[in-house]
Amino acid sequence: MNKEKKTGAEEIKEEEQDAAAEETQEEIKEAEAEAPAQESPAQEQAPAAGEEKPSDGTPQSAALAAMNDKYLRLAAEYDNFRKRSQKEKDALYGDIRAGTVSAFLPVYDNLARALAQATQDEAYKKGVEMIMAQFKATMTKLGVSEMDCLGQKFDPAFHNAVMHVEDAEKGENEIVEVFQQGFMLGEKIIRFAMVKVAN
């Protein structure tokens, strides 16, 4: 009786193992059926028909290098153009400002002549002095400065000598008189000073 029960238990165990093995085989088959077919490494590396794979030294890499070089050259040319345009714009602004100031210099000359004339009318003299002071203040705001010439050594880069005089009391090439005041806009000369030079 004991032997028969044991045999029955063994049979049940074997049947369960067989059923489990069948289920496992069915799951493997289903997984294989659901999994997409994968290309072999040889298939992955093979290029498509009519298509060349780019690599160093191929026409594609040479074309890419040429396009990159062309882009860099174009960027450099544009940067140079931008800098040159800005420089020209700044220079043009300075030239226009110098030209505008030059147009007002005759007014300065006439005011200087008016101040040099002797007059008994103190109110008139005071009025001209105030106009001249205002004119000079405006010129200073624009960046225009008068050349300091009297007593300085003659320099042809800044002065225009129209007269020469021998004077033992003065130094060589010393400016002894200014006929027309010179002006500068920053480092740019707007008008040369017209002067008399000694010795």
Secondary structure, 3 states (H helix, E strand, C coil): CHHHHHHHHHHHHHHHHHHHHHHHHHHHHHHHHHCCCCCCHHHHHCCCCCCCCCCCCCHHHHHHHHHHHHHHHHHHHHHHHHHHHHHHHHHHHHHHHHHHHHHHHHHHHHHHHHHHCCCCCHHHHHHHHHHHHHHHHHHHHCCEEECCCCCCECCCCCEEEEEEECCCCCCCCEEEEEEECCEEECCEEEECEEEEEEC
